[in-house]
Structures are given as C-alpha cells and as structure tokens.
C-alpha cells in the first residue's frame, strides 16, 4: 500500500474505528495497514482521541497490554440527546400521524437509518454493557432500533418470534398477557439462540403497560439469563405503574387526542437535563 500522509492516516483511523464501534483494533493492525511505526500510529490515535473528545463525538479508549489496542465508544451528551429527541418529538407530534383508536404512526421514524442510528447511540450511552452478552427484542417494529443498539454496543442481536420457525430448530415458547390489550399472546425463541447464564439488555419500540417487556423477561428466565436493563423508544405516561421496573424510555407519550388532533410527546427529562 502507498505510504499515507498523517492527515490521511488520521482520516482512515476515524473511519475504521467509527464503522466498528466497541471493537478493539491493535496497534499492529494499523502499523501493518499503513506501513508506519507504532510510535507514529500512537501519535495519530492521540490526535483522534483529543479531536473526538473536544467535539463530543464519542470516546476513544486505549487498552494497554499484550491484548490491548484502541476502540471507539459511541457516546452522546445530554445536550446532544436533547437535540436528537426533540427532533423526533417534532416529527411525531404532527396531527397527521394520529390513527384511529388513539394510535400513532411511527413507521417512517423506526425505519429511518439516520434517526434510528442516532437513537441507537443514545441508548448505548445509558447502559453499562461491559458484561452484557446480547441485545434482545421482539419482532417486528423493535428490530431496527435494537439492531442499531446492538451495533453501537458491538453485541449480537437476538429476536423473539411471535411464531416459531422451522429453520430455527427446537424452540421455547411462552404465553404472556399484553399489558395494554389484556390479550393472551405468544412468543418463542430458539434454544440455541442464547447461551445459559448470559446477560442481556431488552430493547423495544413502545411500552404502555409493560406486558411485552414482562413477557421477554419471563422468557429470559427460561434460559437462565439475567436482564441487565430495559430500554424503550416510547413509553406512555399512563398507566404510571408498569409491569416492569427500572426501564429507560427515550420519549414519554402523554396523550394522543383524536378529537383535539393533538399529540403530547416529550423527551425523557432524565436524559436531557443535568442531574440536580
């Protein structure tokens, strides 16, 4: 490979680290890729680290030792959360999104690569996932968000199905009661999808009473798996008592008024305001 100038190496390092967050790259990887000395690469990485921290674009962590190296950790500040979440609220607050029955049209948000990528990094900033093994969600609307969270954390995604698939082999199925509709529903998971004694974070798109999240927690018990946290894109303000505790919503939906043609939705205050 042609020898690169310093600014070219720095640009390449940023691209490589940013494309694969939370993955450790050794110094040897960069020295071989750029045909440069370790001391030179170390200086380049220091420039990248200082620039990232100054612009609040994430964290560059260096790991010492034989198995060490460098990795990029996605991170958002409360100011960035405020900008991202208020932008989502502005989109979701349009009266044209109100559907019969008091529902809210969200598909374009959930399937927008740019928006869902930002939300994935917001979630990655809220959890300590050093010892977490999997991101868990249930099909189907929660999949894009959970995938972006899994990418930001560099963890595999596991999807609970409404119906078991022949291609998944033997499965475990449970019945659960939806907290909002009070209807009996079913979810299944392949036995080989999760190793026993794992730790997971649950991600979903919407929570009203918490029945689906409770069902996912019950499923994890069948796999002797510990739930380390629950994150949802939108949680309704009512009922205040959910079937699960210690969940992190990004947005709070207070009301969808069909008659008034208004949507009251706002960011989770804990994510955008400094702690008192």
C-alpha positions as CSV (number, residue, x, y, z in Angstrom):
1,X,0.0,0.0,0.0
2,X,1.2,3.5,-0.8
3,X,2.5,5.3,2.3
4,X,0.0,7.8,3.6
5,X,0.4,11.3,5.0
6,X,-0.5,12.0,8.6
7,X,-3.9,13.6,7.8
8,X,-4.7,10.7,5.5
9,X,-3.9,8.1,8.3
10,X,-6.0,10.1,10.8
11,X,-9.0,10.2,8.4
12,X,-8.7,6.4,7.8
13,X,-8.4,5.7,11.6
14,X,-11.5,7.6,12.3
15,X,-13.4,5.8,9.5
16,X,-12.2,2.3,10.7
17,X,-13.0,2.9,14.4
18,X,-16.3,4.6,13.7
19,X,-17.6,1.9,11.4
20,X,-17.0,-0.8,14.0
21,X,-17.7,0.7,17.5
22,X,-16.6,-1.1,20.6
23,X,-14.2,-3.4,18.6
24,X,-10.6,-3.4,19.7
25,X,-8.0,-2.7,17.0
26,X,-4.4,-3.5,17.9
27,X,-1.6,-1.1,17.1
28,X,-0.1,-3.8,14.9
29,X,-3.3,-3.7,12.8
30,X,-2.7,-0.1,12.0
31,X,1.1,-0.3,11.6
32,X,0.7,-3.1,9.0
33,X,-2.2,-1.4,7.2
34,X,-0.4,2.0,7.0
35,X,3.2,0.7,6.9
36,X,4.1,3.0,9.8
37,X,5.9,2.8,13.1
38,X,4.0,2.1,16.4
39,X,5.1,5.5,17.7
40,X,3.7,7.2,14.7
41,X,0.3,5.4,15.0
42,X,0.2,6.2,18.7
43,X,0.6,9.9,17.9
44,X,-2.2,9.6,15.3
45,X,-4.5,7.9,17.7
46,X,-3.9,10.6,20.3
47,X,-4.9,13.3,17.8
48,X,-8.1,11.3,17.0
49,X,-8.8,10.9,20.7
50,X,-8.4,14.6,21.5
51,X,-10.5,15.6,18.5
52,X,-13.3,13.2,19.3
53,X,-13.5,14.4,23.0
54,X,-13.2,18.1,22.0
55,X,-16.1,17.8,19.5
56,X,-18.0,15.4,21.8
57,X,-18.4,12.9,19.0
58,X,-17.7,9.8,21.2
59,X,-14.8,8.3,23.2
60,X,-11.6,6.7,22.0
61,X,-10.4,4.2,24.6
62,X,-6.9,2.8,24.6
63,X,-6.2,-0.6,26.2
64,X,-2.7,-1.3,27.4
65,X,-1.1,-4.8,27.5
66,X,-0.4,-7.5,25.0
67,X,-4.1,-7.9,24.1
68,X,-4.6,-4.1,24.1
69,X,-5.3,-1.6,21.4
70,X,-7.8,1.1,20.7
71,X,-11.6,1.2,20.3
72,X,-14.3,3.8,19.6
73,X,-17.1,4.0,22.1
74,X,-20.3,5.8,20.9
75,X,-21.4,8.3,23.4
76,X,-24.0,11.2,23.5
77,X,-24.2,14.1,25.9
78,X,-27.4,15.4,27.4
79,X,-27.2,18.4,25.0
80,X,-27.0,16.0,22.1
81,X,-29.8,13.9,23.5
82,X,-31.9,17.0,23.7
83,X,-31.4,17.9,20.1
84,X,-31.9,14.3,18.8
85,X,-35.0,13.6,20.9
86,X,-36.7,16.9,20.4
87,X,-36.3,16.4,16.7
88,X,-38.0,13.1,16.9
89,X,-40.8,14.6,19.0
90,X,-41.3,17.4,16.4
91,X,-41.9,14.7,13.8
92,X,-44.1,12.5,16.0
93,X,-46.1,15.5,17.3
94,X,-47.8,16.2,13.9
95,X,-51.5,15.7,13.9
96,X,-51.4,13.8,10.6
97,X,-49.8,10.9,12.5
98,X,-52.9,10.2,14.6
99,X,-54.5,6.9,13.7
100,X,-58.0,5.6,14.7
101,X,-58.0,4.2,18.2
102,X,-55.5,6.7,19.5
103,X,-52.5,5.1,17.9
104,X,-49.5,7.0,16.4
105,X,-47.9,6.4,13.1
106,X,-44.2,5.7,13.7
107,X,-43.0,3.6,10.8
108,X,-41.1,6.3,9.0
109,X,-39.1,7.1,12.2
110,X,-38.4,3.5,13.0
111,X,-37.2,2.7,9.5
112,X,-35.2,5.9,9.0
113,X,-31.5,4.9,9.0
114,X,-30.2,8.3,10.2
115,X,-32.7,8.7,13.1
116,X,-32.5,5.1,14.3
117,X,-28.7,5.2,14.2
118,X,-28.7,8.3,16.5
119,X,-31.2,6.6,18.8
120,X,-29.0,3.6,19.0
121,X,-26.1,5.7,20.2
122,X,-28.4,7.5,22.7
123,X,-29.3,4.1,24.2
124,X,-25.7,2.9,24.2
125,X,-24.9,5.9,26.4
126,X,-27.5,4.9,29.0
127,X,-26.4,1.4,29.9
128,X,-23.3,-0.2,31.4
129,X,-22.9,-3.1,28.9
130,X,-19.3,-4.2,29.6
131,X,-20.6,-7.7,30.8
132,X,-23.7,-7.9,28.6
133,X,-23.8,-10.7,26.0
134,X,-26.9,-10.0,23.9
135,X,-29.4,-7.4,22.9
136,X,-33.0,-8.8,22.9
137,X,-36.1,-7.6,21.1
138,X,-39.3,-9.0,19.8
139,X,-40.5,-8.8,16.2
140,X,-41.1,-6.7,14.3
141,X,-41.1,-2.9,14.8
142,X,-38.4,-3.1,17.5
143,X,-35.9,-4.8,15.3
144,X,-34.3,-1.7,13.5
145,X,-33.8,0.1,16.8
146,X,-32.5,-3.0,18.6
147,X,-30.1,-3.6,15.6
148,X,-28.6,-0.1,15.9
149,X,-28.2,-0.5,19.7
150,X,-26.5,-3.9,19.1
151,X,-24.2,-2.2,16.5
152,X,-23.3,0.6,18.9
153,X,-22.5,-1.8,21.7
154,X,-20.9,-4.4,19.4
155,X,-23.2,-7.2,20.7
156,X,-25.2,-9.8,18.8
157,X,-29.0,-9.3,18.4
158,X,-31.5,-11.9,19.4
159,X,-35.1,-11.7,18.1
160,X,-38.0,-13.3,19.9
161,X,-40.6,-14.5,17.4
162,X,-44.4,-14.4,17.6
163,X,-44.4,-17.8,15.9
164,X,-41.7,-20.4,15.8
165,X,-39.8,-21.0,12.5
166,X,-38.8,-24.5,11.3
167,X,-35.4,-23.2,10.3
168,X,-34.6,-22.3,14.0
169,X,-34.8,-25.9,15.3
170,X,-36.2,-26.6,18.7
171,X,-37.7,-23.6,20.4
172,X,-39.0,-22.5,23.8
173,X,-42.4,-20.8,23.7
174,X,-44.3,-19.0,26.4
175,X,-47.7,-17.3,26.7
176,X,-47.9,-13.8,28.2
177,X,-50.7,-11.2,28.7
178,X,-50.4,-7.9,26.9
179,X,-50.5,-5.2,29.5
180,X,-52.5,-2.8,27.2
181,X,-55.0,-5.1,25.5
182,X,-55.1,-7.8,28.2
183,X,-55.0,-10.4,25.4
184,X,-53.1,-13.6,25.7
185,X,-50.1,-13.6,23.2
186,X,-47.3,-15.9,22.5
187,X,-43.5,-15.6,21.9
188,X,-40.9,-18.2,21.1
189,X,-37.1,-18.4,20.9
190,X,-34.7,-21.0,19.5
191,X,-32.9,-23.0,22.2
192,X,-29.5,-22.4,20.7
193,X,-30.1,-18.6,20.4
194,X,-28.8,-17.7,23.9
195,X,-26.2,-19.5,26.0
196,X,-27.2,-20.2,29.6
197,X,-26.2,-17.8,32.3
198,X,-25.9,-14.9,29.9
199,X,-26.7,-11.2,30.5
200,X,-28.9,-9.2,28.2
201,X,-30.4,-5.8,27.6
202,X,-34.0,-5.7,26.3
203,X,-34.9,-3.0,23.6
204,X,-38.4,-2.3,22.3
205,X,-40.1,0.4,20.4
206,X,-43.2,1.0,22.6
207,X,-44.4,0.4,26.1
208,X,-47.9,1.1,27.5
209,X,-48.3,-1.2,30.5
210,X,-45.2,-3.3,30.0
211,X,-46.8,-6.6,29.2
212,X,-44.4,-7.4,26.3
213,X,-41.3,-6.4,28.2
214,X,-42.5,-8.6,31.1
215,X,-43.0,-11.5,28.7
216,X,-39.4,-11.1,27.4
217,X,-38.2,-11.1,31.0
218,X,-40.1,-14.3,31.7
219,X,-38.6,-15.8,28.5
220,X,-35.1,-15.0,29.7
221,X,-35.8,-16.9,32.9
222,X,-36.3,-20.0,30.8
223,X,-32.8,-19.6,29.5
224,X,-31.3,-18.8,33.0
225,X,-30.4,-15.4,31.6
226,X,-30.2,-12.2,33.6
227,X,-31.8,-9.0,32.3
228,X,-29.4,-6.1,32.9
229,X,-31.7,-3.3,31.6
230,X,-34.7,-2.4,29.5
231,X,-34.9,0.4,27.0
232,X,-37.9,1.6,25.0
233,X,-38.2,4.3,22.4
234,X,-41.6,5.5,23.6
235,X,-43.4,4.8,26.9
236,X,-46.9,6.1,27.7
237,X,-47.3,8.3,30.8
238,X,-50.3,6.3,31.9
239,X,-50.5,3.9,33.5
240,X,-47.7,5.1,35.7
241,X,-47.4,1.6,37.3
242,X,-45.9,-0.7,34.6
243,X,-45.5,-4.4,34.8
244,X,-41.7,-3.9,34.8
245,X,-39.4,-1.6,36.7
246,X,-36.1,0.1,36.0
247,X,-36.8,0.7,32.3
248,X,-35.3,3.7,30.3
249,X,-37.7,5.4,27.9
250,X,-36.3,7.9,25.4
251,X,-39.7,9.6,24.9
252,X,-42.8,10.0,27.0
253,X,-46.2,9.9,25.3
254,X,-48.7,11.8,27.4
255,X,-51.7,11.9,25.1
256,X,-52.9,11.2,21.6
257,X,-56.1,13.3,21.2
258,X,-58.2,12.1,18.3
259,X,-60.8,14.9,18.8
260,X,-58.4,17.7,19.5
261,X,-56.0,16.4,16.8
262,X,-53.0,16.9,19.2
263,X,-50.1,14.7,20.3
264,X,-48.4,15.4,23.6
265,X,-45.0,13.8,23.5
266,X,-41.7,14.9,25.0
267,X,-38.1,13.6,25.8
268,X,-37.4,11.8,29.0
269,X,-36.2,14.6,31.2
270,X,-33.6,12.4,32.9
271,X,-31.8,12.2,29.5
272,X,-31.7,15.8,28.6
273,X,-31.3,17.8,31.8
274,X,-28.3,17.8,34.1
275,X,-28.7,16.0,37.4
276,X,-29.6,18.3,40.3
